Every structure is written in C-alpha cells, then in structure tokens.
Amino acid sequence: MNTITLTYQIAVTLLKGIGPIKAKHLISKLGGIEPLFDEKIEVIAKKTGYNPKTLHQMERNEALLKAKKQIGFFRKNEITTHFYTDKSYPRRLKECDDAPLLLFSKGALNCNVEKVVAIVGTRNATDYGKSICEELIKSFEGKNILVVSGMAYGIDILV
C-alpha cells in the first residue's frame, strides 16, 4: 500500500466529529477516501449533503499531520493496518454499521477463519479462573481457532 493511501486511512479515523458511520457515508458519496481530503469543503458539502460548517470542523489538515506521524511508528514497530475496504478486514465486523474503519495488528493475522473465540473476563481472576482459561486456550492449539482479546489486564492477559 502506498503512503498517501495509508495516510488518508489513518487520518479519516482522526477527523473531529466524524465517526465510522459518517466516514463510510462520506467516502461512499465521494467515490473514495481521497476526495475527503483533496476536495474543497464546498464541493464535499454539495456531493454529500453535509453542512459545510460541520465539514470545516473535521480539521482535515490536523488529521493528516497526526496520521503522517503515526505511519513512522507503525513501520518502526511492524504494525499492519486493515481498512474496512481491505480483504484482510474481518468480514463479520463489516456487518456492523459502526465497526471501526481501521484495525491494527502485529504478526500473521487471519480474522476470517470460521471459528472465533473471545476471551472476556474479570480484572481480578481467581487462580481457578486462570487455570480454566489456560486449559481452554491450550485446547485450541492446532485447530485454526482465532482467539480475540481486548488485552485488558486480568484474564485477558493470559491469552
């Protein structure tokens, strides 16, 4: 992926007052992500029906500057991005209107396997709870099961 596209993909997540639903609507109406940053606000307003005042408040230039800084961090730390239009983006998540526009990962990732298990639990897991969680995770080895965790401190830390 080229740097300009990645910059736009990150920047769209940083626009003020624009969440995933509005962003997807804007991108759809404009025929892509580039016009959201390259077109004049008045043109975007006309094509999308959004109020120009709302569009001015997005702070596009600020979002682009922040996105450029993040790209260096992502490359340095080998972080991969998955935009909602990418094949690597989880197909099940695409079914949610308010799903995040962009996901981040490290290492090999296939979010579209058939079996997915989410590990969610308390921050203060008991020894018994930790033991059961560890046994459960070990039972998944070699079975092509994706384990999803919020990575919160607690039971998730065992994953």
C-alpha positions as a printed NumPy array, in Angstrom:
array([[  0.   ,   0.   ,   0.   ],
       [  1.289,   3.45 ,  -0.787],
       [  1.989,   6.009,   1.91 ],
       [ -0.61 ,   8.506,   0.668],
       [ -3.465,   5.992,   0.879],
       [ -2.339,   4.841,   4.308],
       [ -2.13 ,   8.461,   5.468],
       [ -5.724,   9.049,   4.351],
       [ -6.922,   5.836,   6.003],
       [ -5.387,   6.774,   9.321],
       [ -6.436,  10.42 ,   9.019],
       [-10.098,   9.584,   8.435],
       [-10.153,   7.948,  11.874],
       [ -8.814,  11.181,  13.386],
       [-11.358,  13.593,  11.889],
       [-13.223,  15.583,  14.531],
       [-16.95 ,  14.923,  14.709],
       [-16.805,  12.132,  12.127],
       [-17.286,   8.598,  13.38 ],
       [-17.27 ,   5.402,  11.352],
       [-20.848,   5.707,  10.108],
       [-20.432,   9.259,   8.802],
       [-16.992,   8.489,   7.398],
       [-18.28 ,   5.496,   5.429],
       [-21.164,   7.604,   4.123],
       [-18.824,  10.414,   3.053],
       [-16.391,   8.02 ,   1.359],
       [-19.259,   6.303,  -0.436],
       [-20.789,   9.564,  -1.67 ],
       [-17.397,  10.931,  -2.772],
       [-16.358,   7.735,  -4.563],
       [-13.283,   7.153,  -2.412],
       [-11.269,   8.413,   0.506],
       [ -9.007,  10.795,  -1.423],
       [-11.671,  13.428,  -2.205],
       [-12.487,  13.674,   1.503],
       [ -9.073,  15.295,   1.949],
       [ -8.378,  16.744,  -1.505],
       [-11.686,  18.396,  -2.459],
       [-12.812,  21.785,  -1.252],
       [-15.303,  21.69 ,   1.606],
       [-17.987,  23.309,  -0.554],
       [-17.649,  20.534,  -3.159],
       [-17.857,  17.846,  -0.461],
       [-20.932,  19.54 ,   1.02 ],
       [-22.647,  19.639,  -2.354],
       [-21.876,  15.988,  -3.159],
       [-22.776,  14.619,   0.262],
       [-25.434,  16.934,   1.653],
       [-23.401,  17.638,   4.787],
       [-23.375,  21.105,   6.29 ],
       [-20.16 ,  22.978,   5.307],
       [-19.785,  24.141,   8.913],
       [-19.692,  20.531,  10.11 ],
       [-17.179,  19.662,   7.403],
       [-14.899,  22.579,   8.342],
       [-14.863,  21.319,  11.939],
       [-13.326,  17.997,  10.833],
       [ -9.867,  19.611,  10.868],
       [ -8.588,  17.636,   7.875],
       [ -5.089,  19.112,   7.848],
       [ -4.573,  18.373,  11.541],
       [ -5.743,  14.782,  10.995],
       [ -3.3  ,  14.367,   8.085],
       [ -0.377,  15.68 ,  10.149],
       [ -1.162,  13.296,  13.008],
       [ -1.567,  10.394,  10.568],
       [  1.856,  11.031,   8.998],
       [  3.456,  10.83 ,  12.44 ],
       [  1.688,   7.551,  13.184],
       [  2.931,   5.937,   9.969],
       [  6.516,   6.157,  11.174],
       [  5.561,   4.474,  14.439],
       [  3.647,   1.726,  12.618],
       [  6.547,   0.983,  10.285],
       [  9.119,   1.028,  13.074],
       [  7.027,  -1.389,  15.147],
       [  5.89 ,  -3.575,  12.223],
       [  2.218,  -2.778,  12.769],
       [ -0.124,  -3.696,   9.948],
       [ -3.333,  -1.803,   9.219],
       [ -6.614,  -3.239,   7.98 ],
       [ -9.007,  -0.676,   6.462],
       [-12.692,  -1.574,   6.265],
       [-12.449,  -1.974,   2.471],
       [ -9.442,  -4.337,   2.634],
       [ -9.765,  -8.095,   2.127],
       [ -7.904,  -8.606,   5.399],
       [-10.583,  -6.718,   7.367],
       [-12.79 ,  -9.162,   9.341],
       [-15.856,  -9.965,   7.24 ],
       [-18.049, -10.404,  10.32 ],
       [-17.119,  -6.936,  11.535],
       [-18.144,  -5.452,   8.173],
       [-21.711,  -6.39 ,   9.085],
       [-21.722,  -3.816,  11.915],
       [-22.642,  -0.3  ,  10.81 ],
       [-20.453,   1.326,  13.447],
       [-17.471,  -1.008,  13.132],
       [-14.07 ,   0.702,  13.299],
       [-12.734,   1.946,   9.992],
       [ -9.228,   0.771,  10.722],
       [ -7.765,  -2.089,  12.732],
       [ -4.147,  -2.665,  13.723],
       [ -2.241,  -5.909,  14.112],
       [  1.21 ,  -7.381,  14.578],
       [  2.311, -10.67 ,  13.119],
       [  0.326, -13.042,  10.945],
       [ -3.391, -12.387,  11.113],
       [ -6.385, -14.023,   9.538],
       [ -9.581, -12.656,  11.065],
       [-11.767, -14.545,   8.646],
       [-11.346, -18.06 ,   9.991],
       [-14.541, -19.982,  10.656],
       [-14.092, -20.352,  14.409],
       [-13.538, -17.358,  16.676],
       [-13.489, -17.279,  20.473],
       [-13.389, -14.078,  22.525],
       [-11.744, -14.091,  25.923],
       [-13.507, -11.648,  28.209],
       [-13.333, -11.697,  31.947],
       [-12.671, -10.044,  35.216],
       [ -9.621,  -7.944,  36.066],
       [ -9.24 ,  -9.925,  39.288],
       [ -9.341, -13.504,  38.076],
       [ -9.126, -16.277,  40.659],
       [ -6.468, -18.951,  40.377],
       [ -9.219, -21.355,  39.297],
       [-10.383, -18.935,  36.566],
       [ -6.814, -18.508,  35.301],
       [ -6.321, -22.271,  35.264],
       [ -9.513, -22.881,  33.274],
       [ -8.616, -20.107,  30.817],
       [ -5.155, -21.573,  30.239],
       [ -6.637, -25.05 ,  29.685],
       [ -9.197, -23.669,  27.255],
       [ -6.579, -21.807,  25.22 ],
       [ -4.294, -24.876,  25.114],
       [ -7.21 , -26.962,  23.815],
       [ -7.4  , -24.653,  20.751],
       [ -3.851, -25.444,  19.597],
       [ -3.732, -26.716,  16.028],
       [ -7.468, -26.225,  15.482],
       [ -7.427, -22.996,  13.421],
       [ -9.364, -21.044,  16.034],
       [ -8.867, -17.314,  16.29 ],
       [ -8.697, -16.048,  19.862],
       [ -9.715, -12.415,  20.306],
       [ -8.83 , -10.468,  23.4  ],
       [ -9.283,  -6.882,  24.486],
       [ -5.858,  -7.211,  26.102],
       [ -7.133,  -5.696,  29.32 ],
       [ -5.209,  -6.504,  32.46 ],
       [ -6.869,  -9.502,  34.048],
       [ -7.988, -12.777,  32.497],
       [ -7.186, -11.394,  29.008],
       [ -3.503, -11.176,  29.904],
       [ -3.304, -14.969,  29.822],
       [ -4.127, -15.049,  26.11 ]])
